[in-house]
């Protein structure tokens, strides 16, 4: 993996004095395209604006991937108390980041001062992920700016349902399709506490008797559940081509109807990455294929 150093000044205009007075932030970013992971190392800040009466601050950094208003899109460092020159050297990681995300999304880093009643905003910066090259660490020294408008990020929450990592393998000796539900990231929050109690349902259709329905265990109070569960469908290879695998994620609610979070369908009528995943599994048997898929709220599940 290579390293690249960059100095990133968002705007050097008439308000540059205000920018300088907020302080500077040093970070490094690495996109691992093999694991679909974005590693964000918050190194340090220098000359932060004092927010407390003692002339100091209690700073921490909050990371937020835009667009997207889900809590799972937000990460934060620890708080360093009573300093204007904090040293974090802390790495925070986003999983399930696709090459498409690297083109479309922006990383927002906000430096905040923690206090007994919440926090005070010090300054922020934003880095478009398209500035990164895969498997190359890029360093940034950035001046903080005043709070920028979020461009109605909350309005985009309805379309941001999360992603699921699935594995597929057709075993030619056992005449069976193996489905591996590995993990989800960035699920939409369905409960009042800002989280969900998610589980995954599987359905190989058409299936008049509905004997092909499976579901994972429920994971409590999380938007990034890990399942690592395996399911087996005994089916001839030539019959599998006529089937569609429906994967849906649900939020478990005790005493009322469970909430539908999002879903994905894999089959010959799918498109893009979903079709490729299905096609690779059918074409090359006895090999496990893992792939991230975006959950859609528009899919109408067959409950």
C-alpha positions as CSV (number, residue, x, y, z in Angstrom):
1,X,0.0,0.0,0.0
2,X,1.3,3.4,-0.9
3,X,1.1,6.7,0.9
4,X,0.4,10.2,-0.4
5,X,0.5,13.5,1.5
6,X,-1.9,16.3,0.7
7,X,-2.7,19.7,2.1
8,X,-6.4,20.4,1.6
9,X,-7.7,24.0,2.0
10,X,-11.3,24.2,1.2
11,X,-11.6,27.9,0.7
12,X,-9.0,30.7,1.2
13,X,-11.2,33.8,0.9
14,X,-12.0,36.9,2.8
15,X,-13.0,34.9,5.8
16,X,-9.6,33.2,6.1
17,X,-8.9,34.8,9.4
18,X,-12.0,33.1,10.8
19,X,-10.9,29.8,9.4
20,X,-7.4,30.1,10.9
21,X,-8.9,31.0,14.3
22,X,-10.8,27.7,14.5
23,X,-7.7,25.5,14.2
24,X,-6.4,22.7,12.0
25,X,-7.0,19.0,11.8
26,X,-4.5,16.3,10.7
27,X,-6.0,13.0,9.4
28,X,-5.1,10.1,7.0
29,X,-7.5,8.0,4.9
30,X,-7.1,4.6,3.4
31,X,-9.7,2.8,1.2
32,X,-9.2,-0.9,1.2
33,X,-11.0,-2.0,-2.0
34,X,-10.4,-5.7,-1.2
35,X,-12.4,-5.5,2.1
36,X,-14.7,-2.6,1.1
37,X,-13.4,-0.7,4.1
38,X,-12.6,3.0,4.6
39,X,-10.0,3.5,7.4
40,X,-10.0,7.0,8.9
41,X,-7.2,7.9,11.2
42,X,-7.7,11.0,13.2
43,X,-4.2,12.0,14.2
44,X,-4.3,15.4,15.9
45,X,-5.6,19.0,16.0
46,X,-3.6,22.2,16.4
47,X,-4.5,25.6,17.8
48,X,-8.2,24.9,18.3
49,X,-10.5,27.7,19.3
50,X,-11.0,27.8,23.1
51,X,-14.6,27.1,24.0
52,X,-14.4,26.9,27.9
53,X,-13.9,29.6,30.5
54,X,-10.5,28.2,31.4
55,X,-9.2,29.1,27.9
56,X,-9.2,25.4,26.8
57,X,-11.5,22.9,25.2
58,X,-12.5,19.2,25.6
59,X,-12.3,18.2,21.9
60,X,-13.5,15.1,20.1
61,X,-14.1,14.5,16.4
62,X,-17.3,13.2,14.9
63,X,-17.2,11.6,11.4
64,X,-20.2,11.5,9.1
65,X,-20.6,10.0,5.6
66,X,-22.7,12.2,3.4
67,X,-25.3,11.8,2.0
68,X,-26.9,9.6,4.7
69,X,-28.5,10.4,8.1
70,X,-28.4,7.0,9.7
71,X,-26.6,6.7,13.1
72,X,-24.5,4.0,11.6
73,X,-22.9,6.6,9.2
74,X,-21.6,8.5,12.3
75,X,-18.4,7.6,14.2
76,X,-16.6,9.5,16.9
77,X,-13.2,9.6,18.6
78,X,-12.6,9.7,22.3
79,X,-12.6,13.0,24.1
80,X,-9.2,14.6,25.0
81,X,-9.8,16.9,28.0
82,X,-8.4,20.4,28.7
83,X,-6.4,21.1,25.6
84,X,-6.3,23.0,22.3
85,X,-3.7,20.6,20.8
86,X,-5.3,17.1,21.2
87,X,-3.5,14.0,20.0
88,X,-5.9,11.2,19.1
89,X,-4.0,8.8,16.8
90,X,-7.3,6.9,16.6
91,X,-8.5,4.8,13.6
92,X,-12.2,4.5,12.9
93,X,-13.5,2.3,10.1
94,X,-16.5,2.3,7.8
95,X,-17.4,-1.2,6.4
96,X,-19.4,-2.0,3.3
97,X,-18.0,1.0,1.3
98,X,-18.3,0.2,-2.4
99,X,-16.5,1.8,-5.4
100,X,-19.7,3.6,-6.2
101,X,-19.7,5.2,-2.7
102,X,-16.1,6.4,-3.3
103,X,-17.4,8.4,-6.2
104,X,-20.5,9.8,-4.7
105,X,-19.9,10.2,-1.0
106,X,-18.1,12.8,1.1
107,X,-16.6,12.4,4.6
108,X,-17.5,15.2,7.0
109,X,-15.3,15.6,10.0
110,X,-16.6,17.9,12.8
111,X,-14.5,18.9,15.8
112,X,-16.7,19.4,18.9
113,X,-16.1,20.5,22.5
114,X,-17.7,18.2,25.0
115,X,-19.4,19.8,28.0
116,X,-21.8,18.7,30.7
117,X,-24.8,19.8,28.6
118,X,-23.8,18.3,25.3
119,X,-21.3,19.9,23.0
120,X,-20.1,23.1,21.4
121,X,-19.3,23.2,17.7
122,X,-15.7,24.3,16.9
123,X,-15.3,23.7,13.2
124,X,-15.5,21.1,10.4
125,X,-14.1,20.0,7.1
126,X,-15.3,17.8,4.2
127,X,-13.3,15.5,2.0
128,X,-14.9,14.0,-1.2
129,X,-13.9,10.3,-1.2
130,X,-13.2,10.5,-5.0
131,X,-9.9,12.2,-4.0
132,X,-8.7,8.9,-2.7
133,X,-7.0,6.1,-4.6
134,X,-7.6,2.5,-3.6
135,X,-4.9,1.0,-1.4
136,X,-3.1,4.3,-1.0
137,X,-3.0,6.1,2.3
138,X,-3.6,9.8,1.8
139,X,-2.7,12.4,4.5
140,X,-4.5,15.7,5.0
141,X,-3.7,18.8,7.0
142,X,-6.9,20.9,6.9
143,X,-8.1,24.2,8.3
144,X,-11.4,23.9,10.0
145,X,-14.4,25.9,8.8
146,X,-17.6,27.1,10.3
147,X,-20.6,24.7,10.1
148,X,-21.7,24.1,6.6
149,X,-25.3,23.3,5.5
150,X,-26.0,19.6,5.4
151,X,-27.9,19.8,2.1
152,X,-31.0,18.2,3.5
153,X,-29.2,15.0,4.5
154,X,-32.1,14.0,6.7
155,X,-34.3,13.9,3.7
156,X,-32.1,11.2,2.2
157,X,-32.6,8.8,5.1
158,X,-35.6,7.2,3.6
159,X,-33.5,6.0,0.7
160,X,-30.5,5.0,2.8
161,X,-31.6,1.5,4.1
162,X,-28.1,0.0,4.5
163,X,-26.1,-2.8,3.0
164,X,-25.8,-6.6,3.5
165,X,-22.8,-8.9,2.9
166,X,-24.0,-12.2,1.4
167,X,-22.1,-15.3,0.4
168,X,-23.3,-17.8,-2.2
169,X,-22.0,-21.3,-3.2
170,X,-23.5,-24.1,-5.2
171,X,-22.2,-27.5,-4.1
172,X,-22.3,-29.8,-7.2
173,X,-21.8,-33.0,-5.1
174,X,-24.6,-32.3,-2.6
175,X,-26.8,-30.6,-5.2
176,X,-27.4,-27.7,-2.8
177,X,-27.2,-23.9,-2.7
178,X,-25.4,-22.5,0.4
179,X,-26.4,-19.0,1.4
180,X,-24.2,-17.2,4.0
181,X,-25.7,-14.2,5.7
182,X,-22.6,-12.5,7.1
183,X,-23.3,-9.0,8.3
184,X,-25.2,-5.7,7.6
185,X,-23.9,-2.2,7.9
186,X,-25.7,1.2,8.0
187,X,-29.2,-0.1,8.5
188,X,-32.0,2.4,8.8
189,X,-33.1,3.0,12.4
190,X,-36.7,1.9,13.1
191,X,-37.0,2.2,16.9
192,X,-37.4,5.3,19.0
193,X,-34.0,4.8,20.5
194,X,-32.3,5.4,17.1
195,X,-31.5,1.7,16.6
196,X,-33.2,-1.5,15.3
197,X,-33.4,-5.1,16.4
198,X,-32.7,-6.6,13.0
199,X,-33.0,-10.1,11.6
200,X,-32.8,-11.4,8.0
201,X,-35.3,-13.6,6.2
202,X,-34.5,-15.8,3.2
203,X,-37.0,-17.1,0.6
204,X,-36.2,-19.0,-2.6
205,X,-39.2,-18.4,-4.9
206,X,-41.4,-19.4,-6.5
207,X,-42.3,-21.9,-3.8
208,X,-46.0,-22.7,-3.4
209,X,-45.6,-24.6,-0.1
210,X,-43.3,-21.8,1.3
211,X,-41.0,-24.4,2.7
212,X,-37.9,-22.5,1.6
213,X,-38.3,-19.7,4.2
214,X,-35.5,-19.3,6.7
215,X,-34.5,-16.5,9.1
216,X,-31.5,-15.5,11.2
217,X,-31.3,-14.8,14.9
218,X,-32.4,-11.3,16.0
219,X,-29.6,-8.9,17.0
220,X,-30.6,-6.4,19.6
221,X,-30.1,-2.6,19.4
222,X,-27.7,-2.3,16.5
223,X,-27.5,-0.9,13.0
224,X,-24.4,-3.0,12.1
225,X,-25.4,-6.6,13.0
226,X,-23.1,-9.6,12.5
227,X,-24.8,-12.9,11.8
228,X,-22.3,-15.4,10.2
229,X,-25.2,-17.8,9.6
230,X,-25.4,-20.5,6.9
231,X,-28.5,-21.8,5.2
232,X,-28.8,-24.7,2.7
233,X,-31.3,-25.2,-0.1
234,X,-31.3,-28.7,-1.7
235,X,-32.0,-28.1,-5.3
236,X,-30.8,-29.3,-8.7
237,X,-28.6,-26.9,-10.6
238,X,-30.9,-26.7,-13.6
239,X,-33.8,-25.8,-11.4
240,X,-31.9,-23.1,-9.6
241,X,-31.7,-21.0,-12.7
242,X,-35.5,-20.6,-12.6
243,X,-35.5,-19.4,-9.0
244,X,-35.1,-16.0,-7.3
245,X,-33.5,-15.6,-3.9
246,X,-35.2,-12.9,-1.9
247,X,-33.3,-11.5,1.1
248,X,-35.1,-9.1,3.4
249,X,-34.1,-7.4,6.6
250,X,-36.6,-6.7,9.3
251,X,-36.8,-4.9,12.7
252,X,-38.3,-7.1,15.4
253,X,-41.0,-5.4,17.4
254,X,-42.6,-7.3,20.4
255,X,-46.4,-7.0,20.5
256,X,-46.8,-5.4,17.1
257,X,-46.0,-5.9,13.4
258,X,-42.3,-6.1,12.6
259,X,-40.9,-3.2,10.5
260,X,-39.5,-3.9,7.0
261,X,-36.0,-2.3,6.7
262,X,-35.1,-3.2,3.1
263,X,-34.4,-6.1,0.8
264,X,-32.6,-7.4,-2.3
265,X,-33.4,-10.1,-4.9
266,X,-30.8,-12.3,-6.7
267,X,-31.8,-14.1,-9.8
268,X,-31.7,-14.0,-13.6
269,X,-34.0,-11.0,-13.7
270,X,-31.8,-9.0,-11.4
271,X,-29.4,-6.3,-12.6
272,X,-25.9,-5.1,-12.0
273,X,-24.0,-6.5,-9.0
274,X,-27.0,-8.7,-8.0
275,X,-27.1,-10.4,-11.4
276,X,-23.3,-10.8,-11.5
277,X,-23.4,-12.5,-8.0
278,X,-26.1,-14.9,-9.1
279,X,-24.5,-15.6,-12.5
280,X,-21.0,-16.3,-11.0
281,X,-22.6,-18.7,-8.5
282,X,-24.4,-20.7,-11.2
283,X,-21.5,-20.6,-13.7
284,X,-18.7,-21.6,-11.3
285,X,-19.9,-24.2,-8.9
286,X,-18.1,-25.3,-5.6
287,X,-16.8,-21.8,-5.1
288,X,-18.0,-19.3,-2.5
289,X,-18.7,-15.8,-3.8
290,X,-19.1,-12.9,-1.3
291,X,-20.6,-9.6,-2.3
292,X,-22.1,-6.5,-0.7
293,X,-25.6,-5.5,-1.8
294,X,-27.5,-2.3,-1.2
295,X,-30.9,-2.8,0.5
296,X,-33.9,-1.4,-1.3
297,X,-37.0,0.0,0.4
298,X,-38.9,-0.4,-2.9
299,X,-38.8,-4.2,-2.9
300,X,-42.2,-5.7,-1.8
301,X,-41.4,-8.8,0.2
302,X,-43.6,-11.9,0.1
303,X,-44.3,-12.2,3.8
